[in-house]
């Protein structure tokens, strides 16, 4: 990935401080989250998308569960540690 040639980056999607850019020349994808950048490839992006979608579904299930029915307790967004 490191070379002296300039990379032409194309923004695939973005909203505020979150965006995904692609370099057609080298095939690298960059996921920008604020000051953090993750460089990856297409297959890893698909895997990350799948993992995040699964986590989103699980979180929604946990938040919609009813303690009165013996389901998992509702969780409140906030600090983890």
C-alpha positions as CSV (number, residue, x, y, z in Angstrom):
1,X,0.0,0.0,0.0
2,X,2.9,2.4,0.6
3,X,4.2,3.9,-2.7
4,X,5.3,7.2,-4.0
5,X,2.4,7.5,-6.5
6,X,-0.6,9.6,-5.5
7,X,-3.7,7.8,-4.7
8,X,-7.0,9.0,-6.1
9,X,-9.6,8.5,-3.4
10,X,-13.3,8.3,-4.2
11,X,-15.8,8.8,-1.3
12,X,-18.3,5.9,-1.4
13,X,-20.4,7.0,1.5
14,X,-20.2,9.5,4.3
15,X,-22.1,11.3,7.0
16,X,-20.4,13.8,9.3
17,X,-17.2,12.3,10.7
18,X,-17.9,8.8,9.3
19,X,-17.1,7.9,5.7
20,X,-15.7,5.2,3.5
21,X,-13.3,6.1,0.7
22,X,-11.9,3.9,-2.1
23,X,-8.7,4.0,-4.1
24,X,-9.4,2.3,-7.5
25,X,-5.6,2.3,-8.3
26,X,-4.7,0.0,-5.4
27,X,-8.0,-1.4,-4.3
28,X,-7.7,0.0,-0.8
29,X,-10.8,1.0,1.2
30,X,-10.5,3.4,4.1
31,X,-13.1,3.6,6.9
32,X,-12.8,7.0,8.6
33,X,-14.4,7.4,12.1
34,X,-13.4,10.8,13.4
35,X,-9.6,10.8,13.8
36,X,-9.3,7.1,13.3
37,X,-8.8,5.4,9.9
38,X,-9.0,1.7,9.2
39,X,-7.5,0.6,5.8
40,X,-8.9,-2.6,4.5
41,X,-10.0,-4.5,1.4
42,X,-13.4,-5.4,0.0
43,X,-13.7,-8.8,1.7
44,X,-12.9,-7.4,5.1
45,X,-15.4,-4.6,4.6
46,X,-18.1,-7.1,3.9
47,X,-17.1,-9.1,7.0
48,X,-17.1,-5.9,9.1
49,X,-20.5,-5.0,7.7
50,X,-21.9,-8.4,8.6
51,X,-20.6,-8.3,12.1
52,X,-21.9,-4.7,12.8
53,X,-25.3,-5.6,11.4
54,X,-25.5,-8.7,13.6
55,X,-24.5,-6.6,16.6
56,X,-27.2,-4.1,15.7
57,X,-29.9,-6.8,15.6
58,X,-28.7,-8.3,18.9
59,X,-28.7,-4.9,20.6
60,X,-32.2,-4.1,19.4
61,X,-33.4,-7.5,20.7
62,X,-31.8,-6.8,24.1
63,X,-33.3,-3.3,24.3
64,X,-36.8,-4.6,23.4
65,X,-36.7,-7.5,25.8
66,X,-39.1,-7.3,28.7
67,X,-37.7,-8.2,32.2
68,X,-41.4,-8.9,33.3
69,X,-41.4,-11.8,30.8
70,X,-38.1,-13.2,32.1
71,X,-36.2,-11.9,29.1
72,X,-32.8,-10.3,29.2
73,X,-32.7,-6.9,31.0
74,X,-32.8,-3.7,29.0
75,X,-29.4,-2.1,28.5
76,X,-28.8,1.6,28.5
77,X,-26.3,3.2,26.1
78,X,-23.3,4.6,27.8
79,X,-19.9,3.8,28.9
80,X,-18.9,0.1,28.9
81,X,-16.2,0.3,31.5
